[in-house]
């Protein structure tokens, strides 16, 4: 299996391990066939991004202990989706 690379063809670097990020919860923004959202972009989140995300139905700022998710705060790094899977309705 080929090694994951960044957009420059270089070794993929860790985005965040505190909080743990990535579709595979390994800190890297990489995706596989099962990742319909393609979590491949590492970003540093701002208050404005968190407010927008929450307003559009993806609350990333509220902790969710069921998933061991501490909630994000401005300045945290996070793997975001490049596409959104929509229903057929």
KADA-V289302 format. One record per backbone hydrogen bond with DSSP energy under -1.0 kcal/mol. CO is the residue of the C=O (numbers start at 1). NH is the residue of the N-H. E is the energy in kcal/mol with one decimal. If there is no record, write none. Layout:
BEGIN
CO	NH	E
CO	NH	E
END
This chain:
BEGIN
4	12	-1.2
6	9	-2.2
10	6	-2.5
16	21	-1.8
21	27	-2.7
22	25	-1.9
27	15	-3.4
27	16	-1.5
28	30	-1.4
32	35	-2.0
34	36	-1.2
37	82	-1.4
37	83	-1.7
38	40	-2.1
38	82	-1.3
41	80	-3.2
43	78	-2.5
45	75	-3.3
46	50	-2.4
47	51	-2.4
48	52	-2.5
49	53	-3.0
50	54	-2.3
51	55	-2.4
52	56	-1.5
53	58	-3.0
54	57	-1.6
60	72	-3.4
64	67	-1.7
64	69	-2.2
65	68	-1.3
69	64	-2.9
73	76	-2.4
76	45	-2.8
78	43	-2.3
80	41	-1.6
END
